[in-house]
Amino acid sequence: MWELEDFTQIRRWYALHLLLCVTFFISGIIINAVQFFLYLTLRPFNKSLYRTINYYLMYSLMSQVLFLAEWWSGSDVRVYTPESDFKKWGTEHAIIVMNHTYEVDWLMGWIVADRSQVLGAAKVFVKKMMQYIPTVGWAWKASDTIFLERNWEKDKSIMESQIKEFFDYPYSVWMLLFAEGTRFTPAKHVASMEFARKRGLPELKRHLIPRTRGFIQCIQSVKGEFPAIYDVTVGFNTKEGAEPSLLNMLRGQKVMGELYVRRIAISDIPNDDEGLSNYLHDMYRIKDKLLDSYMNTGSFTAENDLPAYEGLKMPCRPFSLLNMVGWASLVSSWIVRFYYNLVASGSILGTLFAVGIVILAYIGLYKMIGLTKIDKGSEYGTIESKKTN
């Protein structure tokens, strides 16, 4: 009789980790090929149809990471928001302003996006270099993702023109903005608070000082087209789950995310540069109160006067599981056939080549995992990077 512990041990097998990684890469390349073919042949004549098809192509790729969270590790989310706001999720375009504190806070956002039925239309602002990375980067390139150079004069023009592409999408778009510009680390926090003191800004305990120019440009560009900002503060319940990391998820350990979400009507906020800058700083002071209370007590509102809401569980959808099973079955059949033919050929060079592929896949998998670690993140915002820039 199989016990739960037996399945937990199976999820630690390196061979299965490699299968997940190879499946993601091969399926990603296939999806990229279809995207670029349609980009050249269909998009010039029918953007709406192209975007509808591309929605499902993006979902097929992104939901493989979602499978790792929901089905492989059993990770889950709990959201705290008014019921009236919750009913609007997935029915409107929205700017998502989220704290970037943990390795997998973005993945909790993906879970919420999927359960709100907008994951295939989730957009991000990313570094320009990302567009050259096979699978995810190429998929984003074919999906109107906004690639930034961290040169404001260029980025302002890019944002202004690219954001307009979302206005006539045939489905709701969620556009994720990490206003801090980089992931939180103690070293970056020291540099950020030094900046705050020099500028006379209130210091934050749990966040970096947000960068206002991108937020200002974003809001001014979507006003009249996007009705809302979702101000999302993410924490992780380590009593119900493991430390929030991609590696823990890969090993089958549950991660429990909790999100406090405020819906803010864009029509209710200022439109001028100074007003929007002050509004963003106020937003992050509220986020700081929420996260500080959560870190101290496990409740977003126990140590402040912000509204308390009942925690809501969003039901898990089966599509990421079905998608992953389909791709893994296809790819594993190719792999078995490939290795069988190599062994049957009796070629020593072929066998060495096959072993080499396994080794490279193993290295690639854990290199990719390493990139998500907090101490391996961007140096943007550190004291050292400020000196060199």
C-alpha positions in Angstrom: 0.0 0.0 0.0 1.4 3.4 -1.0 1.6 6.0 1.7 1.8 9.8 1.3 5.5 9.6 2.4 6.2 7.4 -0.6 4.9 10.0 -3.0 6.9 12.7 -1.2 10.1 10.6 -1.8 9.3 10.1 -5.5 9.1 13.8 -6.0 12.7 14.1 -4.9 14.0 11.8 -7.6 16.5 13.7 -9.8 15.4 11.7 -12.9 11.9 13.2 -12.6 13.3 16.7 -12.0 15.2 16.2 -15.3 12.1 15.1 -17.1 10.3 18.2 -15.9 13.1 20.4 -17.1 13.6 18.7 -20.5 9.8 18.7 -21.0 9.6 22.4 -20.3 12.5 23.1 -22.7 11.4 21.0 -25.6 7.7 22.0 -25.4 8.9 25.6 -25.1 10.9 25.4 -28.3 7.9 23.9 -30.1 5.6 26.6 -28.7 8.1 29.3 -29.7 8.2 27.9 -33.3 4.4 28.0 -33.5 4.3 31.5 -32.1 6.9 33.0 -34.5 5.2 31.2 -37.5 1.9 32.8 -36.5 3.6 36.1 -35.7 4.8 36.3 -39.3 1.8 34.8 -41.1 -1.3 35.7 -39.0 -0.6 38.7 -36.9 -0.1 41.2 -39.8 -3.6 40.4 -41.0 -5.6 39.5 -37.9 -4.1 40.7 -34.6 -7.2 39.7 -32.5 -7.1 36.1 -33.7 -3.3 35.9 -33.3 -3.6 37.1 -29.7 -6.4 34.6 -28.9 -4.3 31.7 -30.2 -1.2 33.1 -28.5 -3.1 33.2 -25.2 -3.4 29.4 -25.1 0.2 29.0 -26.3 1.4 31.2 -23.5 -0.8 29.3 -21.1 0.6 26.0 -22.2 4.1 27.2 -21.4 3.5 29.1 -18.2 1.1 26.5 -16.7 4.0 24.0 -16.6 5.6 26.2 -13.9 2.2 26.4 -12.3 2.0 22.6 -12.3 5.2 22.5 -10.3 3.6 24.8 -7.7 0.1 23.4 -7.5 0.2 19.7 -8.3 3.9 18.7 -7.8 4.4 20.5 -4.5 0.8 21.0 -3.4 1.4 24.8 -2.9 -1.6 27.0 -2.4 -2.7 30.6 -1.9 -5.1 32.4 0.4 -6.3 35.9 -0.5 -7.6 38.7 1.8 -9.7 41.2 -0.1 -13.3 42.5 -0.1 -15.8 40.1 -1.7 -17.0 42.9 -4.0 -13.5 43.4 -5.4 -12.8 39.6 -5.6 -15.8 39.2 -8.0 -14.1 41.6 -10.5 -10.9 39.6 -10.8 -10.4 38.4 -14.3 -13.1 40.6 -15.7 -11.1 43.8 -16.2 -7.6 45.1 -17.3 -5.5 45.8 -14.2 -2.1 46.9 -13.2 -0.7 44.6 -10.5 1.7 46.3 -8.1 3.4 43.6 -5.9 6.2 43.6 -3.4 9.3 41.7 -4.6 10.5 40.2 -1.4 10.7 36.4 -2.0 12.0 34.0 -4.6 8.5 32.8 -5.6 6.2 35.8 -4.9 5.7 36.1 -8.6 4.6 32.5 -8.8 1.9 33.1 -6.2 0.7 35.8 -8.5 0.6 33.3 -11.4 -1.6 31.0 -9.3 -4.0 33.8 -8.6 -3.9 34.8 -12.3 -4.7 31.3 -13.4 -7.6 30.9 -10.9 -8.9 34.2 -12.2 -8.5 32.8 -15.8 -6.0 35.4 -17.0 -2.7 33.6 -16.8 -2.2 33.5 -20.6 -2.6 37.3 -20.6 -0.3 38.0 -17.7 2.2 40.7 -18.8 5.5 41.8 -17.2 8.1 44.4 -17.5 11.5 42.7 -17.9 15.1 43.4 -18.8 15.8 43.6 -22.5 18.3 40.7 -22.3 15.5 38.3 -21.4 14.1 38.4 -24.9 17.1 36.3 -26.1 16.5 33.4 -23.7 14.9 30.4 -25.4 11.4 29.3 -24.3 10.2 32.0 -21.8 12.1 34.9 -23.3 11.2 34.1 -26.9 7.6 33.5 -25.8 7.4 36.9 -24.2 8.9 38.4 -27.4 6.0 37.1 -29.4 3.5 38.3 -26.8 3.9 42.1 -26.6 5.9 41.9 -23.4 7.6 45.2 -22.5 11.4 44.8 -22.5 13.3 47.6 -20.7 16.9 48.8 -21.0 17.1 50.7 -17.7 17.8 53.8 -19.6 14.9 56.1 -18.8 14.8 58.1 -22.0 14.5 54.8 -24.1 12.3 53.0 -21.6 9.8 55.9 -21.4 9.3 55.7 -25.2 9.1 51.9 -25.1 6.5 51.9 -22.3 4.4 54.6 -23.9 4.1 52.8 -27.3 4.0 49.2 -26.1 1.3 49.6 -23.4 -1.1 50.8 -26.1 -1.0 47.3 -27.6 -3.0 46.0 -24.7 -6.0 48.3 -25.1 -7.7 46.3 -27.8 -6.9 42.8 -26.5 -9.8 40.4 -26.8 -9.5 39.4 -23.1 -8.5 40.9 -19.8 -4.8 41.8 -19.3 -3.0 41.8 -16.0 0.3 43.8 -16.1 2.7 43.1 -13.3 4.8 46.0 -12.0 7.5 45.5 -9.3 7.9 49.1 -8.4 10.9 48.5 -6.2 12.8 47.6 -9.4 14.6 44.6 -7.9 14.1 41.9 -5.3 14.5 42.8 -1.6 17.8 41.9 0.1 19.3 43.3 3.3 22.1 45.0 1.3 19.7 46.6 -1.1 17.5 47.7 1.8 20.5 49.5 3.4 21.2 51.3 0.2 17.5 52.1 -0.3 17.1 53.6 3.1 20.2 55.7 2.6 18.6 57.1 -0.5 15.4 57.7 1.5 17.2 59.7 4.1 19.0 61.9 1.5 15.6 62.6 -0.2 13.7 63.2 3.0 11.4 60.2 2.4 9.9 58.1 5.2 11.9 54.9 5.7 10.4 51.5 5.1 11.1 48.4 7.3 10.1 45.6 4.8 10.4 47.2 1.4 12.8 49.1 -0.8 11.8 52.7 -1.8 9.7 52.4 -4.9 11.0 53.9 -8.2 8.3 56.3 -9.3 9.1 57.1 -13.0 8.0 53.8 -14.4 4.8 53.8 -12.3 4.0 57.4 -13.4 4.5 56.5 -17.1 2.5 53.3 -16.7 -0.5 54.9 -15.0 -0.6 57.9 -17.3 -0.4 55.6 -20.4 -3.4 53.3 -19.3 -5.7 55.9 -17.7 -9.0 55.7 -19.4 -8.3 52.1 -20.6 -7.4 50.2 -17.5 -9.9 50.7 -14.7 -7.9 49.5 -11.7 -4.7 48.9 -9.8 -4.5 45.8 -7.7 -2.1 46.6 -4.8 -0.8 43.1 -3.8 1.2 42.4 -0.6 2.6 38.9 -0.5 3.6 37.0 2.6 4.3 33.2 3.2 2.8 31.1 6.0 5.7 28.9 7.1 3.6 27.2 9.7 1.5 25.7 6.9 4.3 25.3 4.4 8.0 25.3 3.7 10.3 28.2 3.1 9.3 29.9 -0.2 11.8 28.7 -2.8 11.6 27.1 -6.2 13.9 24.4 -5.0 11.6 23.4 -2.2 8.7 23.2 -4.6 10.8 21.0 -7.0 11.5 18.7 -4.0 7.7 18.4 -3.5 7.4 20.7 -0.4 4.3 22.7 -0.1 4.6 26.5 0.0 1.7 28.5 1.4 1.3 32.1 0.1 -1.0 34.7 1.5 -2.0 37.8 -0.4 -3.6 41.0 0.9 -5.1 42.7 -2.2 -6.5 46.2 -2.4 -8.4 47.3 -5.6 -7.8 50.9 -6.4 -9.8 52.7 -9.1 -7.3 54.5 -11.4 -9.9 57.2 -12.0 -9.6 58.0 -8.2 -5.8 58.7 -8.2 -3.9 61.8 -9.4 -2.7 62.1 -13.0 0.2 64.6 -12.6 3.8 63.5 -12.0 4.1 64.8 -8.4 0.7 63.5 -7.4 1.4 60.0 -8.7 4.9 60.0 -7.1 3.4 60.8 -3.7 0.6 58.3 -4.3 3.1 55.5 -4.9 5.1 56.3 -1.8 1.9 56.3 0.2 1.0 52.9 -1.3 4.3 51.5 -0.2 4.0 52.9 3.3 0.6 51.0 3.5 2.3 47.8 2.1 5.0 48.2 4.7 2.5 48.3 7.5 0.8 45.2 6.1 3.9 43.2 5.6 5.5 44.2 8.9 2.3 43.2 10.8 2.3 39.9 8.9 6.0 39.2 9.6 5.5 39.9 13.3 2.1 38.2 13.9 1.1 36.2 10.9 -1.8 38.6 10.3 -1.7 41.5 7.8 -3.9 43.7 10.0 -3.2 42.8 13.6 -0.8 45.7 14.2 -2.4 48.4 12.1 -5.8 49.9 11.5 -6.2 48.6 7.9 -9.4 46.7 7.1 -9.4 43.0 8.0 -10.9 40.5 5.6 -11.8 36.8 5.8 -9.2 34.6 4.0 -10.5 33.2 0.7 -9.3 30.0 -0.9 -9.5 30.0 -4.7 -10.3 26.6 -6.2 -7.5 24.9 -8.1 -8.1 24.3 -11.8 -7.1 21.0 -13.5 -5.7 22.5 -16.7 -2.1 22.9 -15.6 -2.1 19.2 -14.6 -3.6 18.1 -17.9 -1.2 20.3 -19.9 1.8 18.9 -18.1 0.7 15.3 -18.4 0.2 15.7 -22.2 3.6 17.3 -22.8 5.5 15.0 -20.4 4.0 11.9 -22.1 5.0 13.2 -25.5 8.5 14.2 -24.6 9.2 11.0 -22.5 8.1 8.8 -25.4 10.6 10.7 -27.6 13.4 10.3 -25.0 12.8 6.6 -24.6 12.8 6.0 -28.3 16.0 8.1 -28.7 17.9 6.3 -26.0 16.7 2.9 -27.1 18.0 3.6 -30.6 21.4 4.7 -29.2 21.8 1.6 -27.1 20.7 -0.7 -29.9 23.3 0.9 -32.2 26.1 -0.1 -29.8 27.9 3.1 -30.5 30.3 4.2 -27.8 30.3 7.8 -29.0 26.5 7.7 -29.0 26.4 6.4 -25.5 28.8 9.1 -24.3 26.7 11.7 -26.1 23.6 10.4 -24.3 25.3 10.6 -21.0 26.5 14.1 -21.8 23.0 15.2 -22.5 21.8 14.0 -19.1 24.7 15.8 -17.4 24.0 19.1 -19.2 20.3 18.8 -18.4 21.1 18.3 -14.7 23.5 21.3 -14.7 21.0 23.4 -16.6 18.2 22.6 -14.2 20.0 23.6 -11.1 21.6 26.6 -12.7 18.1 27.8 -13.5 17.0 27.1 -9.9 20.0 29.1 -8.7 19.0 32.1 -10.7 15.8 32.4 -8.6 17.7 32.5 -5.3 17.6 35.9 -3.6 21.4 36.0 -3.2 21.8 35.4 -7.0 19.4 38.2 -8.0 20.1 41.4 -9.8 22.6 43.9 -8.2 20.3 46.7 -9.3 19.8 49.0 -6.3 22.8 47.8 -4.2 25.4 50.2 -2.9 28.0 48.6 -5.1 26.0 49.0 -8.3 25.2 52.6 -7.4 29.0 53.3 -7.2 29.7 51.7 -10.5 26.8 53.5 -12.2 
